[in-house]
Amino acid sequence: MKDRKKVLAAVTAGVHAYIESQTKESAPFALRGRREAFPPNHWGMDGRQEMMQGKRMWQMRWFKK
């Protein structure tokens, strides 16, 4: 019975340590609601989106040779 209590205490301590480490690692992601240091570059995003769409059309063979 004593061994079972020791094992249960060790498992509980291990789970608690794991949960604590995960919450500490995810702390920077909790700050995502704050304003960004740099505003998003809409021209750049639009250009990348246009390139991806063109590549997709090419892969689907929408453009004739």
C-alpha positions in Angstrom: 0.0 0.0 0.0 2.9 2.4 0.8 4.4 1.7 -2.6 1.2 2.5 -4.4 0.9 5.9 -2.5 4.5 6.7 -3.5 3.8 5.9 -7.2 0.7 7.9 -7.2 2.5 10.9 -5.6 5.3 10.6 -8.2 2.8 10.4 -11.1 0.9 13.4 -9.8 4.1 15.4 -9.4 5.1 14.5 -12.9 1.8 15.5 -14.4 1.8 18.8 -12.4 5.4 19.6 -13.6 4.4 18.9 -17.2 1.3 21.1 -17.0 3.4 23.9 -15.4 6.0 23.7 -18.2 3.4 23.9 -20.9 1.7 26.9 -19.4 5.1 28.7 -19.1 6.0 27.9 -22.7 2.6 29.2 -24.1 2.8 32.4 -22.1 4.2 34.5 -25.1 1.2 33.4 -27.2 -1.1 34.9 -24.6 0.1 38.3 -25.6 -1.3 38.0 -29.1 -4.2 40.3 -28.3 -1.8 43.3 -28.0 -1.0 45.6 -30.9 1.8 44.4 -33.2 5.0 46.4 -33.4 4.6 46.7 -37.2 1.3 47.0 -39.1 0.6 44.3 -41.6 1.9 44.9 -45.1 -1.3 44.6 -47.2 0.5 45.1 -50.5 2.9 42.3 -49.7 0.2 40.0 -48.6 -1.8 40.7 -51.7 1.2 40.0 -53.9 1.9 36.7 -52.2 -1.7 35.7 -52.5 -1.8 36.5 -56.2 1.4 34.4 -56.8 -0.2 31.5 -54.9 -3.4 31.8 -56.9 -1.5 31.9 -60.2 0.5 28.8 -59.2 -2.7 27.0 -58.3 -4.3 27.9 -61.6 -1.2 26.7 -63.4 -1.3 23.4 -61.5 -5.0 22.9 -62.4 -4.1 23.7 -66.0 -6.4 26.7 -66.4 -3.8 28.4 -68.5 -3.4 27.0 -72.0 0.1 26.4 -73.4 
